[in-house]
C-alpha cells in the first residue's frame, strides 16, 4: 500500500529524492504544503529538501506533524517553523503541529549583503541545482515557472502589463523589474508599471536607458524601495545594450544614485558583474544566466580563474579533468558554475566590505 501511495505521489511530482534524503508531500489548493514523511540519512540533506519545498510554486506555508517525543521537533524549531497546536492520536500519542509561513517580504542576501540570483525558469533540474548551491531564483514572465521566484523580470521584448500583474499577484516575488525606460516621454508609463508592481513586491527595479534621466526617478514608489537596474554590457555591446535594447547610461549616473534601494545588475558575465560592483559601491543584487549558456558547451565558471586553458574564466570540463562526465556533462558544468559563482561573490563582497587597514605609524629614526 505504501508503495502505491508513493508511486501516485511521484506521478504528481510530490515525491522528493535527494542524496541521503526523501520527502513525501502534498500541496493543497489553499497553498498549504503538507510534509507527510521526511527522512534524512546524511547531514545537510534535510536543509536541502527544505529549500526545495520552500521554492514550490503556489505554496504559501509548510505544515508538518511530528510525535512530541522525537528530537526532530528541534529541527523544525531551528528552521523557522512555529508550533501551531498539539494533537493526541487515538492511541494516546502526542503530536506537535508545525507551520512555516512562506513569504518573500524579507530580503534574503546570500553573499554578505548582496543577493545573487540565477534567472532562468525553463528547466527544473538546473533551477534545482542553483537552489541547492545557495543561489536565489528568478524568472522572466514569459518563462515556464518551475519554482517560486524571488526575482521576476518582465519580458522587455513583449511587455504586457495585465499578464505581468497577474503573475506578480500570484507569486509575489521580493524583487521585480518594470517596463524599461527607453524614451524621455515614456516616464509616466514606466511609473504606472512601478506603482502596479509595488502592490505585490518589496523592491521595484526601474531600468533607465535615458541619459541624464536618473535624477528624475523617485527613491520610493507605493511605499516600496526603488532599485535601479543596470544592464551589464557584454564584450559585443559597446555603447548599445544588445541584450535588452537601448543606450547604456554611463556608470557615473548609477554611482551617483543615493536611493536606499541601490542598484541591481542585469545579465552579463560574473566577472563583468564583479568588476562593475567594485566600481559602483551601491550594488544590492545581481542576476544572470550566462552560466547556463556556457554549461551547454560543457564550460563552467571557474573561481579562481584557471591558467593554461583557452578561456580562463570558463574552461571546459575536459580541460580540467572532467573527461569522465559523458552523461549529463552540461549539468555537471552548471553545478560547478553555481558553486563557483557564489564563492566568488562572497569573496568579492568580503574584500569590498573589509575595513581599510589602519594608517602606518610614522617611525622616527634616532641618530
C-alpha positions in Angstrom: 0.0 0.0 0.0 2.8 2.4 0.9 4.4 1.8 -2.5 1.2 2.6 -4.4 0.9 5.8 -2.4 4.5 6.8 -3.1 4.1 6.0 -6.8 1.0 8.2 -7.0 2.8 11.0 -5.3 5.7 10.6 -7.7 3.3 10.8 -10.6 2.1 14.2 -9.2 5.6 15.4 -8.7 5.2 15.3 -4.9 8.0 12.9 -4.1 11.3 14.5 -3.5 14.5 12.4 -3.6 18.0 13.8 -2.9 21.3 12.3 -1.9 20.6 11.0 1.6 17.0 12.1 1.8 13.4 11.6 0.8 10.3 13.7 1.3 6.7 12.8 0.6 4.5 15.8 0.5 1.2 17.2 -0.8 0.2 20.7 -1.9 -3.4 21.7 -1.1 -5.5 24.1 -3.1 -5.3 26.7 -0.4 -1.4 26.8 -0.7 -0.6 24.6 2.4 2.2 22.2 1.6 1.9 19.3 4.0 5.1 17.3 4.7 3.8 13.7 5.1 7.1 12.0 5.6 10.6 13.3 5.6 13.7 11.2 6.1 17.3 12.3 6.2 20.3 9.9 6.4 23.0 12.5 5.6 23.9 15.8 7.4 22.5 18.6 5.3 20.0 16.6 3.3 17.1 17.9 5.4 18.0 21.5 4.8 18.4 20.9 1.1 15.0 19.3 0.9 13.5 22.2 2.9 14.9 24.7 0.4 13.3 22.7 -2.5 9.9 22.7 -0.7 10.1 26.4 0.1 10.5 27.0 -3.7 7.4 25.1 -4.7 5.2 27.3 -6.9 1.8 28.3 -5.2 2.9 27.1 -1.8 2.1 29.7 0.9 3.1 27.6 4.0 4.8 24.4 5.0 2.9 22.2 7.6 4.1 19.1 9.4 3.1 16.9 12.3 5.8 15.2 14.5 5.4 12.9 17.5 6.2 15.0 20.6 8.8 12.7 21.9 11.1 12.8 18.8 14.2 15.0 18.5 13.0 16.0 15.0 10.9 18.7 16.7 14.1 20.6 17.4 14.9 20.5 13.7 11.6 22.2 12.8 12.0 24.8 15.5 15.5 25.7 14.3 14.4 26.2 10.8 11.7 28.7 11.3 8.6 26.6 11.9 6.2 27.8 14.6 4.4 25.4 16.9 0.7 25.8 16.0 -1.0 23.2 18.0 -0.6 19.9 19.8 -2.9 16.9 19.0 -3.4 13.5 20.6 -3.9 10.4 18.4 -6.4 7.6 19.2 -3.5 5.6 20.7 -2.7 8.5 23.1 0.5 9.7 21.4 1.0 13.4 21.4 1.8 15.2 18.0 3.2 18.6 17.6 1.8 20.6 14.6 4.4 22.9 13.0 3.9 25.6 10.4 6.2 27.8 8.4 4.6 30.7 6.6 6.3 31.3 3.2 6.8 34.9 2.2 9.2 37.0 0.1 8.7 40.0 2.3 12.1 39.7 3.9 15.3 40.4 2.0 17.5 37.3 1.7 21.1 38.2 0.9 23.3 35.1 0.2 26.7 36.8 -0.3 27.4 39.2 2.5 24.8 42.0 1.9 24.3 41.0 -1.7 21.5 39.0 -3.3 22.9 36.7 -6.0 20.2 35.4 -8.3 20.1 32.8 -11.1 17.5 33.9 -13.5 16.1 31.2 -15.8 12.9 29.3 -15.3 12.6 26.9 -18.1 14.5 23.8 -16.8 13.6 22.5 -13.3 16.7 20.4 -13.0 19.0 23.3 -13.5 17.0 25.5 -11.2 17.2 22.8 -8.5 20.9 22.7 -8.9 21.1 26.5 -8.5 18.9 26.4 -5.5 20.9 23.5 -3.9 24.1 25.6 -4.3 22.5 28.5 -2.4 21.6 30.8 -5.3 18.3 32.7 -5.2 15.9 32.0 -8.1 14.5 34.4 -10.7 12.4 34.1 -13.9 11.3 36.1 -16.8 7.5 36.5 -17.0 7.4 34.6 -20.4 9.2 31.5 -19.0 7.5 28.4 -17.7 7.5 28.8 -13.9 9.1 25.8 -12.2 9.9 27.3 -8.8 8.6 30.1 -6.6 10.6 33.1 -7.7 12.5 35.6 -5.5 13.0 37.8 -8.6 10.8 38.4 -11.6 11.9 40.2 -14.8 9.2 41.5 -17.2 9.5 40.4 -20.9 11.1 43.5 -22.3 10.6 42.3 -25.9 6.9 41.8 -25.5 5.7 43.8 -22.4 2.2 43.0 -21.3 1.0 44.9 -18.2 -2.1 42.8 -17.5 -0.2 39.5 -17.8 2.7 40.7 -15.7 0.4 42.0 -12.9 -1.4 38.6 -12.8 2.0 36.9 -12.3 3.2 39.3 -9.6 -0.1 38.9 -7.8 0.1 35.1 -7.9 3.7 34.7 -6.9 4.7 37.9 -5.0 8.5 37.9 -5.6 10.7 40.0 -3.4 12.1 42.0 -6.4 10.6 42.7 -9.8 11.6 44.8 -12.8 9.2 47.0 -14.7 9.0 48.4 -18.2 12.4 49.6 -19.4 12.6 53.5 -19.6 13.8 53.9 -23.1 12.4 57.3 -24.1 12.0 60.5 -22.1 8.3 60.8 -22.9 7.8 57.2 -21.6 8.5 58.0 -17.9 4.8 58.3 -16.8 4.1 54.9 -18.3 7.1 53.4 -16.5 6.0 54.8 -13.2 2.5 53.4 -13.7 4.1 50.0 -14.1 6.2 50.7 -11.0 3.1 51.7 -8.9 1.4 48.4 -10.0 4.4 46.3 -9.1 4.7 48.0 -5.7 1.4 46.4 -4.6 3.0 42.9 -4.8 6.8 43.2 -4.2 9.2 44.8 -1.8 11.7 46.2 -4.3 10.8 47.7 -7.7 13.6 47.8 -10.3 13.5 50.6 -12.8 15.9 50.2 -15.8 16.8 53.7 -17.1 18.0 54.0 -20.7 17.7 57.7 -20.9 21.0 59.5 -20.4 20.6 62.2 -17.7 17.3 60.8 -16.6 18.2 59.1 -13.3 17.8 62.3 -11.3 14.1 62.3 -12.2 13.4 59.0 -10.6 11.7 58.6 -7.2 13.6 56.8 -4.4 10.4 55.1 -3.3 7.1 54.3 -5.0 4.0 53.0 -3.3 5.9 52.7 -0.1 8.5 50.3 -1.7 12.1 50.9 -2.4 13.2 51.7 -6.0 16.3 50.0 -7.2 18.0 51.0 -10.5 18.6 48.2 -13.0 21.9 48.4 -14.9 22.1 46.0 -17.9 25.7 44.8 -17.8 27.3 45.2 -21.3 28.8 42.2 -23.0 32.0 42.3 -24.9 29.9 42.9 -28.1 27.7 45.7 -26.8 29.7 48.8 -27.0 27.6 51.9 -26.1 24.4 50.0 -27.1 22.8 47.3 -24.9 22.2 44.4 -27.3 20.7 42.1 -24.7 17.8 44.4 -23.7 17.9 47.1 -26.3 18.6 50.8 -25.7 21.5 53.1 -24.9 23.7 52.2 -21.9 23.6 55.0 -19.4 27.1 55.9 -18.1 28.1 54.2 -14.9 28.7 57.6 -13.3 25.0 58.3 -13.2 24.3 55.0 -11.4 27.2 55.7 -9.0 25.6 59.0 -8.0 22.3 57.3 -7.2 21.6 57.7 -3.5 18.4 55.8 -3.2 18.3 53.2 -0.4 17.3 50.5 -2.9 20.7 50.7 -4.5 21.5 49.1 -7.9 20.7 45.8 -9.5 23.0 44.3 -12.2 21.2 42.6 -15.0 22.9 39.9 -17.0 26.4 39.8 -18.3 29.2 37.5 -17.2 30.0 37.0 -13.5 33.5 38.6 -13.9 32.0 41.7 -15.6 29.4 42.0 -12.8 32.1 41.8 -10.1 34.1 44.5 -11.9 31.1 46.8 -12.0 30.2 46.0 -8.4 33.7 47.3 -7.3 33.3 50.5 -9.4 29.8 51.4 -8.2 29.8 50.7 -4.5 26.0 50.6 -4.2 25.0 47.3 -5.8 22.5 45.3 -3.8 21.6 42.5 -6.1 22.7 40.7 -9.3 21.1 38.2 -11.7 22.2 36.3 -14.8 22.0 33.1 -16.7 25.3 33.1 -18.7 26.4 30.1 -16.7 23.5 28.1 -18.2 24.5 29.2 -21.7 28.1 28.1 -21.2 27.1 24.9 -19.5 25.5 23.7 -22.8 29.1 23.8 -24.2 30.3 21.9 -21.1 32.0 25.1 -19.8 31.9 26.2 -16.2 32.7 29.4 -14.3 36.0 28.9 -12.5 37.0 30.7 -9.3 39.8 31.4 -9.1 40.2 31.5 -12.9 42.3 28.7 -14.5 45.5 29.2 -16.3 46.7 27.5 -19.5 43.3 26.9 -20.9 41.5 28.7 -23.8 39.1 30.6 -21.6 40.4 31.0 -18.1 37.0 32.2 -16.7 35.0 29.4 -18.4 37.2 26.4 -19.0 35.7 23.2 -20.5 35.3 20.1 -18.3 37.7 18.2 -20.5 40.4 20.8 -19.9 40.3 20.4 -16.1 40.0 16.7 -15.6 36.3 16.4 -16.4 36.5 13.9 -19.3 34.7 11.3 -17.3 31.5 13.3 -17.3 29.9 11.9 -20.5 26.4 11.8 -19.2 24.8 15.0 -18.0 28.0 16.8 -18.6 26.2 20.1 -19.1 24.5 19.7 -15.7 27.8 18.9 -14.0 29.3 22.1 -15.6 26.4 24.1 -14.4 26.7 22.7 -10.8 30.3 23.7 -10.8 29.4 27.2 -12.0 26.8 27.7 -9.3 29.2 26.8 -6.5 32.0 29.0 -8.0 29.7 32.0 -8.7 28.5 32.1 -5.1 32.0 31.6 -3.7 33.4 34.3 -6.0 30.7 36.8 -4.9 31.2 36.0 -1.2 35.0 36.6 -1.6 34.4 39.8 -3.6 31.9 41.2 -1.1 34.0 40.3 1.9 37.0 42.1 0.4 35.0 45.1 -0.5 33.3 45.4 2.9 36.5 44.9 4.9 37.6 48.0 6.8 40.7 49.7 5.4 43.9 48.9 7.2 45.0 51.4 9.9 47.5 54.0 8.6 51.0 53.1 9.1 52.6 54.7 12.2 55.2 57.2 11.4 58.6 56.0 12.6 61.3 58.5 13.5 64.8 57.2 13.2 67.1 58.1 16.0 70.5 59.2 15.1 
